[in-house]
């Protein structure tokens, strides 16, 4: 895993924005099952695995945020779909505005 992470970080300073999108595991599972026609949890789409993935995302963020200020966490737990898109758009626009201001 460390080798893969290092490979992806080689050009990370050229990335303007990277979002880690997170959600409460119970809400994430509810959203998944809402759009899953079978309504069954899978081997990677169950509460235990989702909790583990959330922990991994937080660990990655904590490890990388000091070196990569363009890394942002977007918590969608309390957001409806339209609000998620709006917040993501706001984050992207802020990153673009920051890049423009630092270029001049």
C-alpha positions in Angstrom: 0.0 0.0 0.0 2.8 2.4 0.8 4.4 1.9 -2.6 1.1 2.7 -4.3 0.6 5.8 -2.1 4.2 7.0 -2.9 3.6 6.5 -6.6 0.4 8.6 -6.6 2.1 11.3 -4.5 5.0 11.9 -7.0 3.1 14.6 -8.9 0.8 15.7 -6.1 2.1 19.2 -5.9 0.8 19.8 -9.4 -2.7 19.0 -8.2 -4.8 22.0 -7.4 -7.4 20.3 -5.3 -8.0 16.8 -3.9 -11.2 16.0 -1.9 -11.6 13.2 0.5 -15.4 12.7 0.5 -16.6 11.1 3.8 -19.9 10.2 5.3 -21.1 8.6 8.5 -21.0 4.8 7.8 -24.7 4.3 8.6 -25.7 7.1 6.3 -23.4 5.8 3.6 -24.9 2.3 3.8 -28.4 3.7 3.8 -27.6 5.7 0.6 -26.0 2.7 -1.0 -29.0 0.5 -0.3 -31.4 3.1 -1.5 -30.0 2.9 -5.0 -29.1 -0.8 -5.0 -31.8 -2.8 -6.7 -31.1 -6.0 -4.6 -31.1 -4.1 -1.3 -28.3 -6.5 -0.1 -25.1 -5.6 1.6 -22.0 -6.8 -0.2 -18.6 -7.9 1.0 -17.3 -4.4 0.6 -20.6 -2.5 1.2 -21.4 -3.4 4.7 -21.2 -1.3 7.9 -17.9 -2.8 9.1 -16.0 -2.2 5.8 -17.5 1.3 5.5 -16.3 2.1 9.0 -12.8 0.8 8.2 -12.7 2.9 5.0 -13.7 6.0 6.9 -10.9 5.4 9.4 -8.4 4.9 6.5 -9.6 8.1 4.9 -9.1 10.0 8.1 -5.7 8.5 8.6 -4.6 9.4 5.1 -5.9 13.0 5.6 -4.0 13.4 8.9 -0.8 12.0 7.4 -0.9 14.1 4.2 -2.6 17.4 5.1 0.6 19.0 6.4 2.4 18.4 3.1 -0.5 18.9 0.8 -2.6 22.0 1.7 -4.8 21.3 -1.4 -6.2 18.3 0.3 -9.7 18.9 1.6 -12.3 16.8 3.5 -15.9 17.0 2.4 -18.2 15.5 4.9 -21.5 14.7 3.2 -23.3 13.1 6.2 -25.8 15.9 6.7 -26.1 16.9 3.0 -28.7 16.0 0.5 -27.5 15.2 -3.0 -28.0 18.7 -4.4 -26.3 20.2 -1.4 -23.3 17.8 -1.9 -22.9 19.0 -5.4 -23.2 22.6 -4.4 -20.6 22.3 -1.6 -18.2 20.4 -4.0 -18.6 23.2 -6.5 -17.9 25.8 -3.8 -14.7 24.0 -2.8 -13.6 23.8 -6.4 -14.2 27.5 -7.1 -12.4 28.5 -3.9 -9.4 26.4 -5.0 -9.4 28.1 -8.4 -9.7 31.6 -6.9 -6.8 30.8 -4.6 -4.7 29.7 -7.6 -5.6 32.8 -9.6 -4.7 35.1 -6.7 -1.4 33.5 -6.0 -0.5 33.6 -9.7 -0.7 37.4 -9.7 
